[in-house]
Amino acid sequence: MEWLQDKNVKAIGIFGLGGIGKSSLAVRIYNSEISIPKENRFWVEVTVKPDFAAFAKGIIAGLGGKPTSAGKIEELVNELVAFLSKQQYFLVVDNLETLLDEKRRWLDEGYGDFFREWFQRGSNSIILVTSREKPILFDGKKANNFCLELGGIGVENGVELLEKEGIYGEKKDLQEFCEEVNSHPLCLKLVASFLREYCDCDFNEIKELQQEELVYEEAYGLHRNRENACLSWSLNQHLENLDTVSKRFLEFLCVYRLPFDSEAAGVMFGKIGDNLDKIKLKKALGGLVNRSLLMKLDGGSFEFLSLVRNFVISKSEDLRNAHELAIDYYRKYYPFTSDKAITDVDGYLELFYHHCQLEGYDSAFDVIEYCYSFLSLRGYYTKIVESYEILLKVWEEKDFKDFNAISRYVFTVNSLGNAYEFFGEYYKAIKFHQHNLEINAIIDNNQWEASSLNNLGNAYKFLGKYNNAIQSYQKSLEISREIGNRKGEASFLNNLGNAYKSLGKYNNAIDYIEESLEINREIGNQKGEAKALGNLGNIFQRLGKHSEAINYQQESLKINREIGNREGEVSSLNNLGNAYKSQGKYENAIESYQKSLEISREIKYFQGEINSLNNLGDIFQCLGKYNKAIDYYQASLEINRRIEYRQGEANSLYNLGNTYHCLGEYQNAIESYQESLKIKRKLENSKELTDVLGNLGVVYTCLKEYQKAIESYQESLEISRRICYCQGEVNSLIGLGVNYNFLGKDKEAIESYQESLEISRRIGYHQGESISLYNLGYLYYWLQEYQKAMKYYLEAFDISIEIGDYFKVGICCFYLGDIFIKLNQNTEAKKYYLQARDLFKAMGLYKDVEKCNQKIEELN
C-alpha cells in the first residue's frame, strides 16, 4: 500500500502462478481505502485479448472521458497517456499474460507502445497489472515500476481457507498439506471441492491417497471460466511456451530441493547446452523467473515453489544425470563443519537424497553415518529417522550376504530404536531393539547382542519397567564378561546401578556403579570414569549426603574438562547444580547451570541447552521467582519445537504447568498440562502420562474439584497397572487417598494408602513407602486413633531417615509430639518437638521452628 502513496511509482506488477491469488489481491487493493477516489478507479480484464484501440477507448470512456482519436494507434497511445496524466487515476489491467507471446513480447504492438510511453512521460496515475509472466518492460528497475512475486498465502491463512471451505482434520495434517502446495489458493479450493464431494469434508480420508495425483489431476473446478480446471492445466499454461532446452533445464534444476546459486545452476546448464555460457545461463534463469516457474531470492539465489518442483518432476522421464550432477556439486562445494547449525550438514543430507534417487543406498548410508554424531548431539533425531526409515524400507526384504551389509542393517535398526527412544516413543524403540536381537541371534554376534540388550534395558527403564531393564542389563553384562569386553562391562554395570537407583535401592546402585568406576579406571576410560562419578554423585544427593555428592560431581567435571568432553562437561555442571540446589546453595547452583547453558550454546548441544534451561527454571521456581522460571521454560519450549523434539515439548509444557500451579494460576496450569497430555498420548508415552495426570489431579485438588482429581488419578492408576509401572501405581494410589480423605471417604482413603504401602515395600520404593506411612499416620491422627497413628509415624520416621528426607523426619517428629500430648505423655512430646525444631532450624524453616517453640512453651 506504501507504493500507492509514492509519487514516483507509475506501475505495479503482481506476478505469479495461475490461481496463486493475483487477481484476488488486486481486488482487495482496488476496493481498499486509498487516496484515489472510487470514481477515478477502473478495472480492465484482457483475457479476451481486445485490440489496443478498444482497450484505450474503453478506459477513457470508463473514467468519464470522451475518446477523440479516429483510431490510429500512435494517436490513441498519446491520448491515453495524456488522459491518465491529467488527474490521479488507478487503473488495473488483469491477466496481462494473455497479451504476450511465448517470448513475452506484445501480440498487439499498441500495448507495447503505450507502456513504453507511460514509463517515459506518464504522471499522476498508477497502473497495476496482474500476469502469470512478466512483460520484458517490467524487467529490472529501468522504469518507475514495482514488482511483487506471489508465492502463496502462507500456511496459517491456507489452513483458515480450508476450514472456511468446510474441511476438517488434524491441524498438523492441514498445515503440512498447505506447506506441500505452498498454500496455493486455487489448489486449496480445488482440493476442498474434491473433499466435499467425495470425502464428506474429512481431510483424513485422503491421507493414504497419492496426494500428487489428487492435487494435480483429481481435484478440479471452475477457474477463469473453465468449468473443469485442474491444477495441472493451470501449471501447463506456464510450461507450454518453453523451448526444448529451457524445459530440460527446468527439469534438471528441479532435482535441487534447497535454494541454489548460479554456480549450482551452471552445473546443470553446462550439461544441457553445448557449453557453459554465463550470459546464456543468466538469460535462461531469468526466463524461468519471469514465467513464475522459479523464484529469485534476496542475495541472488533461486528456489522452486514445491508445488512447481513436484509437478515438473512428476512429468519428467529420466533425471539420473541430474542427480549425478547434484552429487558432484554437493560433494565439492559443501565441506562439513561440525561446530555450527543444521545448515552445515544440509549439503550432506542432499547427498543422501540424491544417492537414494539413484538407488545407491550403500553410499547414502555412508553419508548419513558420517553426520550421525552431529545430528544426534544436536537433537536432530527427526532427520535421523527420516533418513534411516528410507534405508530400512529398502533393506528389510534384502538377503544380506556379507558382513558389511549386515552391519549397515544392524546400525540402521539400532539408530532408529535410539531415535524413537529420544522421542519418548519407547514401545517403538523396544520393537527395533528386539528386532536387532533377532538378527544378532541368527548371525551369532555376541557384542552386538550385548549392545541391543543394553538399548532394550534403556527403553524399559524409561517406561518405568525397572525389573525388565535390570534383566536386560544383567544379560548384556554376562555377555560382556564372557567375551572379555571390559569397556562394555563397565557401561552395563553403570546402567544397572541407575536402574536400582530408580527403584530406591541405593546400596545396590552404589555397589554396581563403584564396580563400573573401578573398571573404567583400570582400562583408562576417563569418559566412563567421569560418567560413573556423576552417577554416584546423583545417588549421594538423593541420600541427602550433599558434601559427598558435590565432591563426586566436581571430580567428574574435572575429568571431563581434562579430556575435552564438552557434552560431559555440560552434564557434570548440571549435576553439580542439582547437588548445590539440594544443599540450598542456590547461587552456586545457578552459576553451574548458567555455565552449562553457555557451553551448550557454544557447541550447539541442544539437548544440553534444554536441560540447562529447565534446571534454571526449576531453581527459580524453588526460589519463588515464578515469572523468571516461566521465561526459562518458555525458552526450552521454543527450542524443543524448533528441533521438533515432541517429548521435550511435552516436558516443557509440564514444567510450565507446575509453575502456574505454584502461582495459583490454576487455569493456565490445567491448559499447560492438557497440552502436554495431548502430546504424550500421541507419543504413547504411557509412563510420563501418569506423571502429568498426577499433577493435573493435584491442581483439581487445590480447586476442591475432588471428583475431577479422582478421575485423573484413576486414569493414571489404570495406565500404570497396564504397563506395570509400579512407582506410578503408588503415586496414583496416594493421590486417590488424599482426595478420598477430603471427601470424607475414610475407608477408601485407608485402602488406597495401604495398597500404595504394600506395592512400595514389594518393589523397594522407599520414597513411596515413606509418604504412604506418613499419610496413614495423618489420617488415623484425625480419626483420633492415636496408637495406630503413632505406629505409622514412627515407621515413616525410620524410612525418612534412611532416604535422607529430613523435612519429612521433622514433620513426623512434630505430629508425634502432638500424639504424645493427646496420650498425656508430655515428656515424650517435648522430646519430639525439640527434635523437630532442631531439624527445621538446620534447614532454615523458621516458621516451622516457631511452631515448635510455641508447642514447647505450652508444655513448660
C-alpha positions in Angstrom: 0.0 0.0 0.0 3.0 2.3 0.5 3.7 2.1 -3.2 0.3 3.6 -3.9 1.3 6.7 -1.9 4.7 7.0 -3.7 4.6 9.7 -6.3 7.5 8.1 -8.2 5.5 4.9 -8.8 4.0 4.7 -12.2 3.2 1.0 -12.4 2.9 -2.0 -10.1 3.2 -5.6 -11.3 1.8 -8.6 -9.4 3.2 -11.8 -10.9 2.8 -15.5 -10.0 1.4 -18.9 -10.9 -2.1 -19.2 -12.2 -4.5 -19.4 -9.3 -2.0 -18.0 -6.8 -4.2 -15.1 -5.9 -3.0 -12.2 -8.1 -6.5 -11.1 -9.1 -7.8 -11.5 -5.5 -5.0 -9.3 -4.2 -5.7 -6.8 -6.9 -9.4 -6.7 -6.0 -8.5 -6.1 -2.3 -6.2 -3.2 -3.3 -8.8 -1.8 -5.8 -11.5 -1.8 -3.1 -9.3 -0.6 -0.2 -9.2 2.8 1.4 -6.7 4.7 -0.7 -6.4 8.3 -1.5 -7.7 7.9 -5.1 -11.5 8.4 -5.3 -13.5 5.4 -6.3 -14.9 7.2 -9.4 -11.3 7.5 -10.6 -10.6 3.8 -10.5 -11.1 1.4 -13.4 -10.7 -2.3 -13.9 -9.8 -3.9 -17.3 -10.0 -7.7 -17.9 -7.9 -8.5 -21.0 -8.5 -12.3 -21.2 -10.5 -11.9 -24.4 -7.4 -10.2 -25.9 -9.1 -6.8 -27.0 -7.2 -4.9 -29.7 -5.4 -1.8 -28.4 -7.9 0.6 -29.9 -10.8 -1.0 -27.9 -8.6 -1.1 -24.8 -7.7 2.6 -25.0 -11.2 3.9 -25.8 -12.8 1.7 -23.1 -10.5 3.1 -20.4 -11.1 6.7 -21.4 -14.8 6.3 -21.6 -14.9 4.2 -18.4 -13.2 7.0 -16.5 -15.7 9.6 -17.7 -13.8 11.0 -20.7 -14.6 11.1 -24.5 -12.1 9.5 -26.9 -11.3 11.8 -29.8 -8.7 9.9 -31.9 -10.0 8.4 -35.1 -8.3 5.1 -34.4 -4.6 5.5 -35.3 -2.5 3.6 -32.8 0.0 6.4 -32.3 -2.8 9.0 -31.6 -4.6 6.6 -29.2 -1.4 6.0 -27.2 -0.7 9.7 -26.9 -4.4 10.4 -25.9 -4.5 7.7 -23.3 -1.1 8.7 -21.7 -2.3 12.4 -21.6 -5.7 11.5 -20.2 -4.2 9.4 -17.4 -1.7 12.2 -16.6 -4.3 14.9 -16.1 -5.8 13.5 -12.9 -4.9 10.8 -10.4 -6.4 7.6 -11.6 -6.0 4.0 -10.6 -6.1 1.5 -13.5 -6.0 -2.3 -13.0 -5.1 -4.5 -16.1 -5.9 -8.1 -15.1 -4.4 -11.2 -16.7 -1.9 -9.3 -18.9 -0.1 -12.6 -19.9 -2.9 -13.2 -22.5 -1.5 -10.2 -24.4 2.0 -11.8 -24.6 3.6 -14.3 -26.9 5.9 -17.2 -25.8 8.9 -14.8 -25.7 7.0 -12.3 -23.5 6.5 -9.9 -26.4 3.3 -8.0 -27.2 0.9 -9.7 -29.5 -0.5 -6.2 -30.3 2.3 -3.7 -30.5 -0.1 -0.9 -29.5 0.2 -2.2 -25.9 4.0 -2.1 -26.0 3.9 1.5 -27.3 1.5 2.6 -24.6 3.5 1.1 -21.7 6.8 2.4 -23.1 5.3 5.9 -23.4 3.7 5.7 -20.0 7.1 4.8 -18.3 8.8 7.7 -20.1 6.3 10.6 -19.6 3.2 9.4 -17.7 2.4 11.0 -14.4 -0.2 11.3 -11.6 -1.9 7.9 -12.1 -0.9 4.4 -11.2 -1.3 1.3 -13.4 -1.5 -2.1 -11.6 -1.1 -5.2 -13.8 -1.5 -8.9 -12.9 0.2 -11.5 -15.0 1.5 -15.1 -14.9 4.5 -13.9 -16.9 6.5 -10.7 -16.5 6.5 -8.5 -19.6 10.0 -7.6 -20.7 9.3 -3.9 -20.0 9.0 -4.8 -16.3 12.4 -6.4 -16.1 14.9 -4.7 -13.9 14.5 -1.2 -12.5 14.8 0.8 -15.6 11.2 2.1 -15.3 9.4 3.5 -12.3 7.6 0.3 -11.5 7.5 -2.1 -8.6 7.0 -5.9 -8.9 5.5 -8.3 -6.4 6.1 -12.0 -6.8 3.4 -14.1 -5.2 4.4 -17.4 -3.6 1.2 -18.4 -1.8 -1.0 -17.1 1.1 1.0 -18.7 3.9 0.4 -21.8 6.0 -1.9 -20.3 8.6 -4.0 -18.5 6.0 -4.1 -21.7 4.0 -5.4 -23.7 6.9 -8.0 -20.9 7.6 -9.1 -21.1 3.9 -9.6 -24.9 4.1 -11.6 -24.5 7.3 -13.7 -21.8 5.8 -14.4 -24.2 2.9 -15.8 -26.7 5.5 -12.8 -29.0 5.6 -11.8 -30.6 8.9 -8.9 -32.7 10.2 -5.8 -32.6 12.4 -4.4 -29.1 12.3 -0.9 -30.5 11.8 -2.0 -32.5 8.8 -3.7 -29.4 7.3 -0.5 -27.4 7.9 1.7 -30.0 6.3 -0.6 -30.1 3.2 -0.5 -26.3 2.9 3.3 -26.4 3.1 3.4 -29.1 0.4 1.3 -27.0 -2.0 2.8 -23.6 -0.9 -0.7 -22.6 0.3 -1.7 -22.1 -3.4 -5.2 -20.7 -3.1 -6.6 -22.3 -6.3 -5.1 -25.7 -5.3 -6.6 -25.4 -1.8 -10.0 -24.5 -3.2 -10.0 -27.3 -5.8 -8.9 -29.9 -3.2 -11.6 -28.6 -0.8 -14.2 -29.1 -3.5 -13.0 -32.6 -4.1 -13.2 -33.4 -0.3 -16.7 -32.0 0.0 -17.9 -34.2 -2.9 -16.1 -37.4 -2.2 -14.8 -37.4 1.4 -17.6 -35.7 3.4 -15.1 -32.8 4.1 -12.8 -35.1 6.1 -9.2 -34.4 5.2 -8.1 -37.6 7.0 -9.7 -39.7 4.2 -7.1 -38.6 1.6 -4.0 -39.0 3.8 -3.4 -42.5 2.4 -4.0 -41.5 -1.3 -1.3 -40.4 -3.6 -1.5 -36.7 -2.9 0.2 -35.5 -6.0 -2.4 -37.2 -8.2 -5.2 -35.7 -6.1 -3.6 -32.2 -6.1 -2.8 -32.1 -9.8 -5.4 -34.2 -11.6 -8.3 -35.3 -9.4 -9.3 -32.0 -7.8 -11.0 -29.8 -10.4 -13.5 -27.0 -10.5 -14.0 -23.5 -12.0 -11.0 -21.3 -12.8 -11.1 -18.3 -15.2 -14.4 -19.5 -16.8 -13.0 -23.0 -17.3 -15.6 -25.5 -15.9 -13.2 -28.4 -15.4 -10.0 -26.7 -14.5 -7.4 -28.7 -12.5 -4.1 -27.6 -11.3 -2.1 -29.5 -13.9 -3.9 -27.4 -16.5 -3.0 -24.2 -14.7 0.7 -25.2 -14.4 0.9 -26.4 -18.0 -0.1 -22.9 -19.1 3.3 -21.8 -17.7 5.2 -24.6 -19.3 3.8 -24.7 -22.8 5.8 -21.7 -24.0 9.2 -23.1 -23.0 11.6 -24.3 -25.8 13.2 -27.7 -25.5 16.4 -26.6 -23.9 14.6 -24.4 -21.3 12.2 -27.2 -20.4 15.1 -29.7 -19.9 17.0 -27.1 -17.9 13.9 -26.6 -15.7 13.6 -30.4 -15.2 17.3 -30.7 -14.2 17.1 -27.8 -11.8 14.1 -29.3 -10.1 16.3 -32.0 -8.5 17.6 -29.3 -6.2 15.5 -29.3 -3.1 17.4 -26.4 -1.4 17.9 -22.8 -2.7 20.7 -22.8 -5.2 23.0 -20.2 -6.7 24.1 -19.5 -10.3 27.1 -21.9 -9.9 24.8 -24.8 -9.0 22.5 -23.9 -11.9 25.5 -23.7 -14.2 26.4 -27.4 -13.4 23.0 -28.4 -14.9 23.1 -25.8 -17.7 26.6 -26.9 -18.8 25.3 -30.5 -19.3 22.3 -29.5 -21.3 23.8 -26.8 -23.5 26.9 -27.0 -25.7 29.0 -25.1 -23.1 28.6 -23.0 -20.0 28.0 -19.5 -21.3 27.3 -17.2 -18.4 25.2 -14.8 -20.4 23.1 -17.6 -21.7 22.8 -19.1 -18.2 21.7 -15.7 -16.8 19.1 -15.4 -19.6 17.8 -18.9 -19.0 17.4 -18.4 -15.3 15.7 -15.0 -15.9 13.3 -16.6 -18.3 12.2 -19.1 -15.7 11.8 -16.4 -13.1 9.8 -14.2 -15.4 7.4 -17.1 -16.1 6.9 -17.6 -12.4 8.4 -21.1 -12.6 11.4 -20.1 -10.4 11.7 -17.7 -7.5 14.7 -15.4 -7.2 15.6 -14.8 -3.5 17.4 -11.9 -1.8 21.1 -12.4 -2.3 20.8 -13.8 -5.8 20.0 -17.4 -5.1 17.0 -19.3 -6.6 14.3 -21.6 -5.2 11.3 -23.5 -6.5 7.9 -23.5 -5.1 7.4 -27.1 -4.0 4.2 -27.2 -6.0 6.0 -26.4 -9.2 9.0 -28.6 -8.4 6.9 -31.7 -7.7 4.8 -31.1 -10.8 7.7 -30.8 -13.1 9.4 -33.9 -11.6 6.2 -35.9 -12.0 6.2 -35.1 -15.7 9.9 -35.7 -16.2 11.2 -39.0 -17.6 14.8 -39.6 -16.7 16.7 -37.4 -14.2 19.6 -39.7 -13.4 22.1 -37.4 -15.0 20.7 -34.5 -13.0 21.0 -36.4 -9.7 24.6 -37.4 -10.6 25.5 -33.8 -11.3 23.9 -32.7 -8.0 26.0 -35.3 -6.1 29.2 -33.9 -7.7 28.1 -30.4 -6.8 27.3 -31.1 -3.2 30.4 -33.3 -2.7 32.6 -30.5 -3.9 31.0 -27.4 -2.5 29.7 -28.4 0.9 32.6 -29.1 3.3 31.4 -30.3 6.7 31.9 -28.0 9.6 30.7 -29.6 12.9 30.6 -26.5 15.1 27.6 -24.7 13.7 23.9 -25.4 13.0 21.9 -27.9 10.9 22.6 -25.9 7.7 26.2 -27.1 7.9 25.0 -30.6 7.1 22.3 -29.7 4.6 24.6 -30.5 1.7 25.3 -34.0 3.1 21.5 -34.6 3.6 21.1 -33.6 0.0 23.9 -36.1 -1.0 21.9 -38.7 0.9 18.8 -37.8 -1.0 20.4 -37.9 -4.5 22.1 -41.2 -3.8 18.7 -42.7 -2.8 17.2 -41.3 -6.0 19.9 -43.3 -7.9 19.3 -46.3 -5.6 22.9 -46.0 -4.3 21.8 -47.0 -0.8 25.2 -48.1 0.4 26.6 -44.6 -0.5 23.6 -43.0 1.1 24.2 -45.0 4.3 27.9 -43.8 4.4 26.7 -40.2 4.1 24.2 -40.3 6.9 26.6 -42.3 9.2 29.2 -39.6 8.7 26.7 -37.0 10.0 25.2 -39.2 12.7 27.1 -37.8 15.7 26.5 -34.2 14.6 22.7 -34.8 14.2 22.3 -36.8 17.5 24.3 -34.4 19.5 22.1 -31.5 18.5 18.9 -33.5 18.8 18.0 -33.6 15.1 16.5 -37.0 15.5 13.8 -36.2 13.0 16.4 -36.1 10.3 17.9 -39.3 11.5 14.5 -41.1 11.5 13.6 -39.7 8.0 17.0 -41.0 6.6 17.2 -44.4 8.2 13.5 -45.2 7.6 14.2 -44.9 3.9 17.1 -47.3 4.1 15.2 -49.7 6.3 12.3 -49.9 3.9 14.7 -50.8 1.1 16.8 -53.2 3.1 14.3 -55.1 5.3 13.4 -57.6 2.5 17.0 -57.9 1.3 19.0 -61.2 1.7 22.3 -60.0 3.1 25.4 -62.0 2.0 28.3 -60.1 3.6 29.3 -58.7 7.0 29.4 -55.1 5.8 25.8 -55.3 4.5 24.6 -56.9 7.7 26.4 -54.3 9.9 24.8 -51.5 7.9 21.4 -53.0 8.5 22.0 -53.6 12.3 23.3 -50.0 12.6 20.2 -48.7 10.9 17.8 -50.6 13.1 19.7 -49.6 16.2 19.8 -45.9 15.2 16.0 -45.9 14.7 15.5 -47.5 18.1 17.6 -44.9 19.8 15.9 -42.1 17.9 12.4 -43.3 18.9 13.7 -43.6 22.5 14.7 -39.9 22.3 11.2 -39.0 21.1 9.7 -40.9 24.0 8.1 -43.5 21.7 9.5 -46.3 23.9 7.4 -49.1 22.5 8.6 -48.4 19.0 12.2 -48.3 20.4 11.7 -51.7 22.0 10.4 -53.1 18.8 13.5 -52.1 16.9 15.9 -53.3 19.7 14.1 -56.6 19.8 14.4 -56.9 16.1 18.1 -56.3 16.4 18.3 -59.1 19.0 16.7 -61.5 16.5 19.2 -60.6 13.8 22.1 -61.0 16.3 20.8 -64.4 17.3 20.9 -65.5 13.6 24.4 -64.2 12.9 25.7 -65.1 16.4 27.4 -61.8 17.1 27.8 -61.6 20.9 29.0 -58.0 21.1 26.0 -56.7 19.1 23.7 -58.8 21.2 25.0 -57.2 24.3 24.6 -53.7 22.8 21.0 -54.5 21.8 20.2 -55.8 25.2 21.6 -52.7 26.8 19.5 -50.5 24.5 16.4 -52.6 25.3 17.2 -52.0 29.0 17.3 -48.3 28.5 13.8 -48.3 26.8 12.4 -50.4 29.7 13.9 -48.1 32.2 12.3 -45.0 30.6 8.9 -46.9 30.8 9.4 -47.5 34.5 9.7 -51.2 33.9 12.8 -51.4 36.1 12.8 -55.1 36.6 12.7 -55.7 32.9 15.5 -53.2 32.5 17.6 -54.9 35.1 17.1 -58.3 33.4 18.3 -56.9 30.1 21.3 -55.1 31.7 22.2 -58.3 33.5 22.2 -60.3 30.3 24.3 -57.7 28.5 26.7 -57.7 31.4 27.1 -61.5 31.3 27.9 -61.5 27.6 30.4 -58.7 28.0 32.2 -60.7 30.8 32.1 -63.9 28.6 33.8 -62.1 25.6 36.1 -60.0 27.8 34.7 -56.6 26.7 35.8 -54.6 29.7 34.5 -51.3 28.4 31.1 -52.8 27.8 31.1 -54.4 31.2 31.8 -51.0 32.9 29.0 -49.4 30.9 26.4 -52.0 31.7 27.3 -52.0 35.4 26.7 -48.3 35.3 23.3 -48.8 33.8 22.4 -51.4 36.3 23.3 -49.0 39.1 21.0 -46.4 37.6 18.1 -48.8 37.4 18.5 -49.8 41.0 18.7 -46.1 41.9 15.3 -45.6 40.2 13.9 -48.3 42.5 15.3 -46.5 45.5 17.7 -49.4 46.2 20.6 -47.1 46.7 23.0 -49.6 48.3 22.7 -51.9 45.2 23.1 -48.9 42.9 26.3 -47.8 44.7 27.8 -51.3 44.5 27.3 -51.6 40.7 28.4 -48.0 39.9 31.5 -48.3 42.1 32.4 -51.5 40.3 31.9 -49.7 37.0 34.2 -46.8 38.2 36.9 -49.3 39.2 36.9 -51.0 35.7 36.9 -47.6 33.9 40.0 -46.6 35.9 41.7 -49.9 35.2 41.3 -49.6 31.5 41.9 -45.9 31.3 38.4 -45.0 30.1 38.2 -41.5 31.5 34.9 -40.7 29.8 33.3 -43.7 31.5 35.0 -42.8 34.8 33.5 -39.3 34.7 30.1 -40.7 34.0 30.3 -43.2 36.9 31.4 -40.4 39.3 28.5 -38.2 38.2 26.0 -41.1 38.8 27.5 -41.7 42.2 27.1 -38.0 43.0 23.4 -38.2 42.0 22.8 -41.2 44.3 24.5 -39.5 47.3 22.5 -36.4 46.6 19.3 -38.5 46.9 20.6 -39.9 50.2 21.0 -36.3 51.5 24.8 -36.6 51.6 25.3 -33.4 49.9 29.0 -32.8 50.5 29.8 -36.3 49.1 27.6 -35.6 46.1 29.3 -32.3 45.4 32.8 -33.9 45.6 31.8 -36.6 43.1 30.3 -34.1 40.7 33.4 -31.8 40.9 35.7 -34.8 40.3 33.5 -35.8 37.3 33.7 -32.2 36.0 37.5 -32.0 36.3 38.0 -35.2 34.2 35.6 -34.1 31.5 37.4 -30.8 31.2 40.8 -32.5 31.1 39.8 -34.8 28.2 37.9 -32.1 26.4 34.5 -33.9 26.7 32.3 -30.8 26.2 29.0 -32.7 26.4 30.2 -34.4 29.5 31.2 -31.1 31.0 27.6 -29.8 30.4 26.2 -32.9 32.1 28.6 -32.6 35.1 27.8 -28.9 35.5 24.0 -29.7 35.5 24.6 -32.5 38.0 26.7 -30.2 40.2 24.0 -27.5 40.1 21.5 -30.1 41.2 23.7 -31.1 44.2 24.2 -27.4 45.2 20.4 -26.9 44.9 19.7 -29.9 47.2 22.1 -28.3 49.8 20.3 -24.9 49.5 23.4 -23.3 47.8 21.2 -21.6 45.1 23.8 -19.1 43.9 26.3 -21.9 43.3 23.6 -23.9 41.5 22.6 -21.0 39.3 26.3 -20.4 38.4 26.7 -24.1 37.4 23.5 -24.1 35.3 24.5 -20.8 33.6 27.9 -22.2 32.7 26.4 -25.4 31.3 23.9 -23.3 29.3 26.8 -21.2 27.9 28.8 -24.2 26.8 25.7 -25.9 25.3 25.0 -22.9 23.2 28.7 -22.6 22.2 28.8 -26.2 20.9 25.2 -26.2 19.6 24.3 -29.0 22.0 20.6 -28.5 22.1 19.8 -31.3 24.5 22.2 -29.8 27.0 20.7 -26.4 26.4 17.2 -27.7 27.0 18.3 -29.4 30.3 20.1 -26.3 31.5 17.1 -24.1 30.8 14.8 -26.5 32.6 17.2 -26.7 35.6 17.3 -22.9 35.7 13.5 -22.8 35.6 13.4 -25.4 38.4 15.7 -23.4 40.7 13.9 -20.1 40.2 10.6 -21.9 40.8 12.1 -23.2 44.1 13.1 -19.6 44.9 9.6 -18.4 44.3 10.7 -16.3 41.2 8.0 -17.8 39.1 8.0 -15.4 36.2 11.7 -15.9 35.7 11.1 -19.7 35.8 8.4 -19.3 33.2 10.9 -17.4 30.9 13.4 -20.3 31.1 10.7 -23.0 30.5 9.4 -21.0 27.5 12.9 -20.8 26.1 13.3 -24.6 26.4 9.8 -25.0 24.8 10.8 -22.9 21.8 14.0 -25.0 21.2 12.0 -28.2 21.5 9.5 -27.0 18.9 12.3 -25.8 16.6 14.1 -29.1 16.6 10.7 -31.0 16.5 11.5 -32.8 19.8 7.9 -33.6 20.8 8.9 -35.3 24.0 10.9 -32.3 25.2 8.0 -30.0 24.2 5.6 -32.0 26.4 8.1 -31.8 29.3 8.5 -28.0 28.9 4.7 -27.7 29.0 4.6 -29.9 32.0 7.1 -27.7 33.8 5.1 -24.6 32.8 2.0 -26.2 34.3 3.9 -26.8 37.6 5.0 -23.2 37.7 1.5 -21.8 37.0 0.3 -24.2 39.8 2.7 -22.5 42.2 1.5 -19.1 41.1 -2.1 -20.2 41.8 -2.9 -19.7 38.2 -4.8 -22.9 38.1 -6.5 -22.5 34.7 -3.1 -21.8 33.0 -1.7 -24.8 34.8 -4.6 -27.0 33.5 -4.1 -25.7 30.0 -0.4 -26.5 30.0 -0.9 -30.0 31.5 -3.7 -30.7 28.9 -1.4 -29.7 26.1 1.4 -31.8 27.5 -1.1 -34.7 27.9 -2.1 -34.4 24.2 1.4 -34.8 23.0 2.3 -37.6 25.4 -0.9 -39.5 24.4 0.1 -39.1 20.7 3.6 -40.4 21.5 2.1 -43.3 23.5 4.4 -42.3 26.3 2.4 -44.0 29.0 4.8 -43.7 31.9 5.1 -39.9 31.6 1.3 -39.7 31.0 0.9 -40.8 34.6 3.1 -38.0 35.9 1.1 -35.3 34.1 -2.2 -36.9 35.1 -1.0 -36.9 38.7 -0.1 -33.2 38.7 -3.4 -32.4 37.0 -5.0 -34.3 39.9 -3.1 -32.1 42.3 -4.5 -28.9 40.6 -8.0 -30.2 40.8 -7.5 -31.0 44.4 -6.3 -27.4 45.0 -9.5 -26.2 43.3 -11.5 -28.5 45.6 -12.8 -30.3 42.5 -12.2 -33.6 44.1 -14.1 -35.8 41.7 -12.1 -34.4 38.7 -9.0 -35.1 40.7 -10.1 -38.7 41.4 -10.8 -39.2 37.7 -7.2 -38.0 36.8 -5.7 -40.3 39.4 -7.8 -43.3 38.4 -6.7 -42.9 34.7 -3.1 -42.6 35.9 -3.6 -45.8 38.1 -5.1 -47.7 35.2 -2.2 -46.8 32.8 0.4 -47.6 35.5 -1.2 -51.0 36.0 -1.4 -51.7 32.3 2.3 -51.0 31.7 3.4 -52.5 35.1 4.8 -49.1 36.2 4.7 -49.8 39.9 6.0 -46.4 41.0 3.3 -44.7 39.0 0.8 -47.0 40.6 2.0 -46.0 44.1 1.8 -42.2 43.3 -1.7 -42.6 41.8 -3.0 -44.5 44.9 -1.6 -41.9 47.2 -3.3 -39.1 45.2 -6.6 -41.1 45.3 -6.2 -41.5 49.1 -5.8 -37.7 49.6 -8.9 -36.9 47.7 -11.0 -39.7 49.3 -9.9 -38.2 52.6 -11.1 -34.7 51.6 -14.5 -36.2 50.6 -14.7 -37.9 54.0 -14.4 -41.4 52.4 -12.0 -42.6 55.1 -12.3 -46.3 54.3 -11.4 -45.8 50.7 -8.6 -43.5 51.7 -7.1 -46.1 54.1 -7.4 -48.8 51.4 -5.6 -46.7 48.9 -2.8 -45.8 51.3 -2.4 -49.5 52.4 -2.2 -50.7 48.8 0.4 -48.0 47.9 2.4 -49.0 51.0 2.3 -52.7 50.0 3.5 -52.0 46.5 6.2 -49.7 47.7 7.6 -52.3 50.0 7.4 -55.0 47.4 9.5 -53.0 44.8 11.8 -51.3 47.4 10.4 -47.8 46.6 11.3 -46.1 49.9 10.0 -42.7 48.9 6.5 -44.1 48.2 6.7 -46.2 51.4 7.6 -43.0 53.4 4.7 -41.0 52.0 2.2 -43.8 52.4 3.2 -44.3 56.1 3.0 -40.6 56.7 -0.4 -40.3 55.2 -1.8 -43.2 57.1 -0.4 -41.7 60.3 -2.0 -38.3 59.5 -5.4 -40.0 58.7 -5.5 -42.1 61.9 -4.5 -39.0 63.9 -7.5 -37.1 62.7 -9.7 -40.2 63.3 -8.3 -40.0 66.9 -6.9 -43.5 66.7 -3.6 -42.3 68.3 -1.9 -45.7 68.7 -2.3 -46.5 65.0 -1.2 -43.0 64.1 1.9 -43.3 66.3 2.8 -46.7 64.7 2.7 -45.3 61.2 4.5 -42.0 62.1 7.3 -44.0 63.7 7.7 -46.2 60.7 7.7 -43.1 58.4 10.3 -41.5 60.7 12.7 -44.5 60.2 12.3 -44.7 56.4 12.7 -40.9 56.0 16.0 -41.0 57.9 17.2 -43.9 55.7 16.5 -42.0 52.5 17.6 -38.6 53.8 14.2 -36.9 53.6 14.8 -34.7 56.7 11.9 -32.4 56.2 9.6 -35.4 56.5 11.5 -36.6 59.6 10.8 -33.2 61.1 7.1 -33.3 60.3 6.8 -36.8 61.7 8.5 -35.6 64.9 6.1 -32.7 65.2 3.0 -34.9 64.8 4.5 -37.5 67.2 4.7 -34.6 69.7 1.0 -33.9 69.2 0.1 -37.6 69.6 2.0 -37.9 72.9 0.2 -34.8 74.2 -3.1 -36.5 73.4 -1.8 -39.5 75.3 -0.8 -37.3 78.3 2.9 -38.2 77.8 4.3 -34.7 77.9 8.0 -35.7 78.4 7.9 -37.7 75.2 6.0 -35.0 73.4 8.7 -32.4 74.3 11.5 -34.7 73.2 9.9 -34.9 69.7 9.1 -31.2 69.5 12.8 -30.4 70.3 14.0 -32.9 67.7 11.6 -31.3 65.1 12.8 -27.8 66.0 16.5 -28.7 65.5 15.8 -30.2 62.1 13.7 -27.2 60.9 16.4 -24.8 62.2 19.1 -26.7 60.2 17.0 -26.4 57.1 16.3 -22.7 57.6 12.5 -23.3 58.0 11.9 -20.6 60.7 8.1 -20.6 60.5 8.2 -24.3 61.4 10.7 -23.5 64.2 8.3 -21.0 65.7 5.5 -23.6 65.7 7.7 -26.0 67.6 8.7 -23.2 70.1 5.0 -22.5 70.8 4.3 -26.1 71.5 7.4 -26.4 73.8 6.3 -23.2 75.7 2.8 -24.6 76.2 4.4 -27.7 77.8 6.7 -25.7 80.2 
